[in-house]
Amino acid sequence: MVLLMGGPSRTLAPKAHSKGTFMNKTSLPHPAGLRRRGVIGLALAAAASPLAAPAIAQGRQRALRFGSPMPTTTSYHAAMVTFAEELAKLSNNRLKVDLFPNAQLGGLKDMLTAVQLGTQSMLITVPAWYSNFVKQMDVLSLPFIVHSPERLRSALEGSLGERLSGYAGLAGFKLLTPWLIGPRHVLNNVRPIFTPKDLEGLKLRVVSSQVYLQEFRALGANPVAMDYSEVYLALQQRTVDGFDNGLPDTLTGKYYEVTKYASLTAHVIDTFIVGMNKALWDGFAAEEQGMINQALKLATDQQWKAQTVALGEARDKLSGLMQINDIDAAGRAQFVEATKPVIQHFEEVLGKDLVDQARRELGPA
């Protein structure tokens, strides 16, 4: 049973095959003969041509509950607004998206559980949070494995994204599209970080993921898993010494008010992934799926462009608000070396074949 706002609840029976977006190959965890085509990237071919809405024009309005942990001042929320407006237009207002930013629907674990069960329609969250339900998503969080945002998007729109789609589908999620976050850096209130030795003893909030926990233990820190919505208060009350975050989100979340040092470790290049309850997705007609694809295509292109600009501007804006330092090549080499055992461990947990594929698709071209 999937509960939809704006009308009575409706049971949406899954279809054997559905045309769709980011991830359609959900029947097998690692399908043979993978075709390199847009998977996380919204089945761009399906979204390329305008779609009319006559098949649903006479139906009752249905609403999707779309939750986010982020404030309304971010590129993510702007993309959510664009998606909602475009989908309403394409469907003649028969598909409505209700937006819930700022963790209004609960923490990320709560929202993921709700989407998996079908009591919430959609959300955005990082791969590391998905990994609590789909362990293979951890491959995207391995330290220093992503070479650039461009390589990340290419991989998620290619065979790596298609492979991950199979695992996610088995767990009840339909992964739709990636939205860029960018490099994550270490922020703290004790000292600037130049080498792993500088992290020793620091209590750092991390995403609830074994990759993050093991990575920062390997670097000498004392990591603590905590929901994103709790971070500001934890920093303000000195419950933790610091956390890792992107610079644009540090700016929009006003974390400069409660954090002194930002060290540009870039240990992960991260992404939010828009996800939907899989039974809900499978229950849409192909035409409705096409409308969702098309609306998300517009929102995704907008978000990547806006976040790329934000990444370029954030350091300049924060430089007068925090002490920011780069990591030189020698320091970065120490970080990479210290975290190699973490990658080796996850080769056993996730499978060496999957980690090797991630290295090929996420690393230098």
C-alpha positions in Angstrom: 0.0 0.0 0.0 1.4 3.4 -1.0 -0.2 6.4 0.7 -0.6 9.4 -1.6 -1.6 12.8 -0.5 -4.5 14.6 -2.2 -6.8 11.6 -2.3 -7.6 8.1 -1.1 -4.7 5.7 -0.7 -4.1 3.5 -3.8 -2.4 0.2 -4.2 0.2 0.3 -6.9 1.1 -3.1 -8.2 4.6 -3.4 -9.6 5.0 -4.1 -13.3 7.3 -6.7 -14.7 9.2 -4.1 -16.7 9.0 -0.3 -16.5 10.6 2.3 -18.6 12.1 5.0 -16.5 15.0 6.9 -15.2 18.3 6.7 -13.4 18.0 3.1 -12.6 15.7 0.7 -14.5 17.5 -2.6 -14.3 16.3 -3.5 -10.8 15.6 -7.2 -11.3 19.2 -8.4 -11.0 22.0 -7.2 -8.6 24.6 -7.4 -11.4 23.0 -8.1 -14.7 25.2 -9.7 -17.3 26.1 -7.8 -20.5 25.6 -4.3 -19.0 24.9 -1.7 -21.6 26.5 1.7 -21.1 23.6 4.1 -21.1 22.1 6.7 -18.9 20.9 5.0 -15.8 21.2 7.4 -12.8 20.9 10.2 -15.3 17.2 9.8 -15.8 17.1 7.8 -19.0 17.8 10.9 -20.9 16.6 9.5 -24.1 13.2 9.0 -22.6 13.2 12.5 -21.3 14.4 14.1 -24.5 11.1 14.8 -26.3 8.1 16.7 -24.9 5.3 14.7 -23.4 1.6 15.4 -23.3 -0.7 14.2 -20.6 -4.0 13.0 -22.1 -3.9 9.6 -20.4 -4.1 11.0 -16.9 -5.9 14.3 -17.7 -9.2 12.9 -16.5 -7.8 11.1 -13.4 -7.8 12.5 -9.8 -4.8 14.5 -8.6 -2.2 12.5 -6.8 0.6 14.1 -4.7 4.1 12.9 -4.0 5.7 13.6 -0.6 9.3 14.7 -1.4 11.6 15.1 1.7 15.0 16.7 2.1 17.4 17.4 5.0 18.6 20.6 3.4 17.4 24.3 3.8 15.5 26.2 1.2 18.6 28.3 0.3 20.4 25.5 -1.4 20.6 24.4 -5.1 19.0 21.1 -4.0 15.8 22.8 -2.9 15.7 25.0 -6.0 15.9 21.8 -8.1 13.1 20.3 -6.0 10.9 23.3 -6.8 11.7 23.1 -10.5 10.9 19.4 -10.5 7.5 20.1 -8.8 6.6 22.9 -11.1 7.6 21.1 -14.3 5.8 17.9 -13.3 2.6 19.8 -12.5 2.8 21.5 -15.9 3.5 18.3 -17.9 0.7 16.4 -16.1 -1.9 19.2 -16.2 -1.6 19.3 -12.4 -2.6 15.7 -12.0 0.8 14.8 -10.5 1.6 17.2 -7.6 4.8 17.3 -5.6 4.6 18.4 -2.0 8.0 19.6 -0.7 9.3 19.0 2.8 12.8 20.6 3.2 14.8 21.1 6.5 14.1 17.5 7.7 10.5 18.3 8.2 9.7 14.6 7.7 12.4 13.4 10.1 16.0 12.4 10.0 17.5 10.7 7.0 17.2 7.2 8.4 13.5 7.9 9.2 12.9 9.2 5.6 14.7 6.3 4.0 12.6 3.9 6.0 9.4 5.7 5.1 10.3 5.7 1.4 11.2 2.0 1.5 7.8 1.3 3.2 5.9 3.6 0.9 4.6 6.1 3.5 6.8 8.8 1.9 7.2 9.0 -1.9 10.7 10.6 -2.5 13.8 11.9 -0.8 17.3 13.1 -1.4 20.2 11.6 0.5 23.8 10.7 0.0 25.0 7.2 -1.0 26.4 6.7 2.5 22.9 6.8 4.1 21.5 4.6 1.4 24.2 2.0 2.4 22.3 1.3 5.6 19.7 -0.3 3.3 21.8 -1.1 0.2 25.4 -1.9 1.3 26.8 -1.7 -2.2 26.1 2.1 -2.3 29.2 2.4 0.0 31.4 2.1 -3.0 30.6 5.7 -3.9 31.9 6.9 -0.5 35.3 5.1 -0.5 38.0 7.7 0.3 39.8 9.4 -2.6 38.2 7.1 -5.2 36.3 9.8 -7.2 38.5 11.9 -9.4 36.1 14.7 -10.3 32.4 15.7 -10.4 32.4 15.0 -14.1 33.7 11.4 -13.6 31.1 10.9 -10.8 28.2 11.9 -13.1 29.5 9.9 -16.0 29.8 6.8 -13.8 26.3 7.2 -12.3 24.9 7.7 -15.8 26.8 4.6 -17.0 27.3 1.0 -16.1 28.2 1.6 -12.5 25.0 3.4 -11.9 23.1 0.6 -13.7 24.7 -2.0 -11.5 23.9 -0.1 -8.3 20.3 0.2 -9.5 19.9 -3.6 -9.3 20.9 -3.6 -5.7 18.7 -0.6 -4.8 15.7 -2.1 -6.5 16.0 -5.3 -4.5 15.8 -3.2 -1.3 12.7 -1.3 -2.4 14.2 1.9 -3.8 14.0 3.4 -7.3 17.1 5.6 -7.7 16.2 8.4 -10.1 19.0 11.0 -10.5 22.2 12.4 -8.9 22.4 15.9 -7.6 25.9 17.3 -7.1 27.2 18.1 -3.6 30.9 18.3 -4.4 34.1 17.7 -2.4 33.7 17.0 1.3 36.3 18.6 3.6 37.2 18.4 7.3 35.9 21.3 9.5 36.7 21.6 13.2 37.2 23.9 16.1 40.5 22.6 17.4 43.2 23.1 14.7 43.8 23.2 11.0 44.4 19.8 9.4 47.4 19.3 7.1 48.2 15.6 7.6 46.5 12.6 9.2 48.4 13.3 12.4 46.5 16.5 12.9 43.2 14.5 13.1 44.4 12.4 16.0 42.0 12.5 19.0 39.4 14.8 17.3 35.8 13.8 17.8 34.2 14.2 14.4 30.6 13.7 13.3 30.3 11.5 10.3 27.6 10.1 8.1 26.1 6.8 9.5 28.2 4.6 7.3 30.9 2.0 8.0 33.1 3.6 5.3 33.1 7.0 7.0 33.6 5.4 10.5 36.5 3.2 9.4 38.1 6.0 7.3 38.3 8.5 10.1 39.4 5.8 12.6 42.2 5.0 10.2 43.1 8.7 10.1 43.3 8.8 13.9 40.1 10.6 14.7 37.2 9.5 16.9 34.2 9.5 14.5 30.6 9.6 15.8 27.6 8.8 13.5 25.0 11.5 13.7 22.1 12.7 11.6 22.8 15.9 9.6 19.9 17.8 11.3 21.7 17.4 14.6 25.2 18.7 13.6 24.8 22.4 14.1 23.7 22.0 17.7 26.4 19.4 18.4 29.0 21.9 17.2 27.5 24.8 19.1 27.4 22.8 22.3 30.9 21.3 21.6 29.5 17.8 21.7 31.7 17.2 18.7 34.9 18.9 17.6 34.0 19.0 14.0 32.6 17.2 11.0 33.0 16.8 7.2 31.0 18.9 4.8 31.1 20.7 1.4 31.8 24.4 1.4 28.6 25.5 -0.3 26.6 23.6 2.4 28.8 25.0 5.1 27.9 28.5 3.8 24.1 27.9 3.4 23.9 26.0 6.7 25.8 28.8 8.5 28.2 26.3 10.0 30.9 29.0 9.9 29.0 30.4 13.0 30.0 27.3 15.0 33.2 26.0 13.3 36.6 27.8 13.1 38.8 25.7 10.7 38.1 24.3 7.2 40.8 22.0 5.8 40.3 21.1 2.1 40.9 17.4 2.3 38.4 16.5 -0.5 38.4 13.0 0.7 35.0 12.3 -1.0 33.3 14.0 -3.9 29.7 13.4 -2.9 26.2 13.5 -4.4 22.7 13.5 -3.3 20.6 10.8 -5.1 16.9 11.4 -5.6 15.1 8.2 -4.7 11.5 7.0 -4.8 9.6 4.0 -3.4 10.0 1.3 -6.1 6.5 0.0 -5.9 5.2 3.6 -6.4 7.5 4.0 -9.5 6.4 0.6 -10.9 2.8 1.6 -10.5 3.0 4.6 -12.7 2.0 4.3 -16.3 4.9 4.6 -18.8 3.6 8.0 -19.8 3.7 9.2 -16.2 7.2 7.8 -15.7 8.2 9.8 -18.8 6.8 13.0 -17.3 8.8 12.4 -14.1 11.9 11.7 -16.1 11.5 14.9 -18.1 10.8 17.1 -15.0 13.8 15.6 -13.2 16.0 16.1 -16.3 15.3 19.8 -16.2 15.8 20.0 -12.4 19.0 17.9 -12.5 20.7 20.0 -15.2 19.8 23.1 -13.3 21.1 21.8 -10.1 24.5 20.7 -11.4 25.0 24.0 -13.1 24.0 26.0 -9.9 26.1 23.8 -7.6 29.2 24.1 -9.8 28.9 27.9 -9.6 28.3 27.6 -5.8 31.5 25.5 -5.4 33.5 28.2 -7.2 32.1 31.0 -5.0 31.9 29.3 -1.6 35.6 29.5 -0.7 35.7 33.2 -1.4 32.7 33.9 0.7 33.9 31.7 3.6 37.5 33.0 3.6 36.5 36.0 5.7 34.4 33.8 8.1 36.6 30.8 8.7 40.3 29.9 8.6 40.7 27.8 5.4 43.7 25.8 4.4 44.7 23.7 1.4 46.3 20.3 1.6 49.6 20.0 -0.3 50.5 17.0 -2.5 52.7 15.5 0.3 49.9 15.8 2.8 47.3 14.4 0.4 49.6 11.4 -0.3 49.7 10.7 3.5 45.8 10.7 3.6 45.6 8.4 0.6 48.2 6.0 2.1 46.5 6.0 5.5 43.1 5.0 4.0 44.3 2.3 1.7 43.4 -0.4 4.3 39.9 0.9 4.3 39.5 0.3 0.6 41.1 -3.1 0.9 38.6 -4.0 3.7 35.6 -3.0 1.6 36.9 -5.0 -1.4 36.1 -8.0 0.8 32.8 -6.5 2.1 31.4 -5.2 -1.3 33.3 -7.5 -3.7 36.6 -6.7 -5.4 34.8 -6.7 -8.8 32.5 -3.8 -7.7 35.3 -1.8 -6.2 37.5 -2.3 -9.3 34.7 -1.2 -11.5 34.3 1.9 -9.3 38.0 2.6 -9.6 37.8 2.4 -13.4 34.7 4.6 -13.8 35.3 7.1 -11.0 39.0 7.5 -11.4 41.0 9.5 -14.0 39.8 9.2 -17.5 
